[in-house]
Amino acid sequence: MQDARDQLLKEMKRTKGARFNASKRLEERDRKRTAITAYASAAVIVLTLLPVFFPVPSLLASALNLTTVAFSLVILASSLLQSSSADPVKADQFQRCALEINSLRRDLRSTDQLTTPVLRDYSTRFDDILRRYNLNHDEVDYEKFRLEHADEFPPASTGEAASARKDVKAQRAAYEWLTAVIATATGALAAAVLAASSFGPIVRTVRELIGN
């Protein structure tokens, strides 16, 4: 009976931890998608206004137009993904589910009467919580919990641990990479426009002097 109780407590803890991780992951993903949309929108405005205030060579103007179209597609894709995924709603559901499991787990830990009917009741209530929140966390959420509580799991091989860490980091890498691309491309094009507008008169003056 005690073993069954410990096993149920363990399942509750792992499910609760994974769902807390899922809630945090979805909140972070929503923030990053919002940031990408904001950065790309600001970049489109900057790249659109550059030819208005500075003389831009035709080749550089084509690069500006192409980059503006690409960033506009990024804005469209990010907005559609953010709208369709409903990450804030799912994050709230994961949070509520984890809190209810945590509350049930505390009740089970503090109960004095450990009988088969009592244990079966707690198991049923645990299943009811999972059914009420009809969504499941991703494998990466469980892997993150496993990495955070390595002492509670059987020792993993070096390859398994490395794979788990890679999966956890991969969730962040794509959005960070895209944000860096947007910032770098915008800065490079803005610098190229400023350089062209600064050196253009000098080049023309030199050509006139050579021609004379």
C-alpha positions, 0 to 999 in steps of 0.5 A, spaced: 500 500 500 505 504 501 509 503 495 502 504 491 502 511 494 509 513 493 508 511 486 502 515 485 505 521 489 511 520 484 506 520 478 503 526 480 509 530 481 512 528 475 506 530 471 505 537 475 512 539 474 512 537 466 505 541 466 509 547 469 514 547 464 509 547 459 506 553 461 512 556 462 515 554 455 508 556 451 508 563 455 516 564 453 514 562 446 508 567 445 513 572 448 518 571 443 513 571 437 510 577 439 517 580 439 519 577 432 513 581 430 515 587 433 522 587 431 520 585 423 515 591 423 520 596 426 525 593 421 520 594 415 518 601 417 526 603 417 527 600 411 521 603 407 523 610 410 531 609 408 530 611 401 525 617 403 531 620 406 537 618 403 539 617 396 539 609 395 543 606 389 538 602 384 542 595 387 541 597 394 534 599 393 533 592 390 536 589 396 531 593 401 525 591 397 527 584 397 528 584 405 522 588 406 518 583 403 521 577 406 520 581 413 513 582 411 512 575 410 515 573 417 510 578 420 504 574 417 507 567 418 508 569 426 502 573 426 498 567 424 502 562 428 501 566 434 493 566 433 492 559 431 496 556 437 493 560 442 499 559 447 496 564 452 490 560 453 494 553 453 499 556 458 493 558 463 490 551 462 497 547 463 498 552 469 491 551 472 492 543 471 499 543 475 496 547 481 490 542 481 495 536 481 499 539 486 493 541 491 491 534 490 498 531 491 499 535 498 492 532 500 495 525 499 501 526 502 498 529 509 492 523 509 493 519 515 488 513 513 491 510 507 487 504 505 485 501 498 479 505 497 482 512 499 488 511 494 483 509 489 479 515 490 485 519 489 487 516 483 480 517 480 481 524 482 488 525 479 485 522 472 479 526 473 484 532 473 487 530 467 481 529 463 478 535 465 484 539 462 484 535 455 491 537 453 498 534 454 505 537 454 510 535 449 516 531 451 521 536 451 517 539 458 518 532 461 525 532 459 526 538 462 523 536 468 528 530 468 534 534 467 532 539 473 530 532 478 536 528 475 536 525 482 529 522 482 530 518 475 535 512 474 542 514 471 541 516 464 547 515 459 551 521 457 548 520 450 541 521 453 543 526 457 546 530 451 540 529 447 535 531 452 539 538 453 539 539 446 532 538 445 531 543 451 535 548 448 532 547 441 526 550 443 529 557 444 534 557 439 530 558 432 527 564 435 533 567 438 536 566 431 531 569 427 531 575 431 538 576 430 537 575 423 532 581 423 537 585 427 543 584 423 540 584 416 536 591 418 543 594 421 547 592 415 542 595 410 542 601 414 549 602 414 550 600 407 545 606 405 548 611 410 555 609 407 552 610 400 549 617 401 556 619 405 561 617 399 556 618 393 558 625 393 565 624 394 565 619 388 562 624 384 567 629 386 573 625 384 570 623 378 569 630 376 576 632 378 579 626 374 574 628 368 577 635 368 
